[in-house]
């Protein structure tokens, strides 16, 4: 990832294998640059939508 490239390059030059393995995960592009409060609201909204969708599917209403 471009954000950790300088750190990884410096670690490689110093022979530090621990500094070369900085993983952000597969979904790092999904990260949102929001204040914490807005992020929590966004996550709560997504969770509520997922629960509503699951509830509809389990009740046979489709979705």
Residue pairs with C-beta under 8 A, 6 or more apart in sequence:
1 22
1 24
1 28
3 24
4 22
4 24
7 19
7 22
8 19
8 20
8 22
10 19
11 17
11 18
11 19
11 20
12 19
12 20
32 39
32 42
34 42
53 63
56 62
56 63
57 63
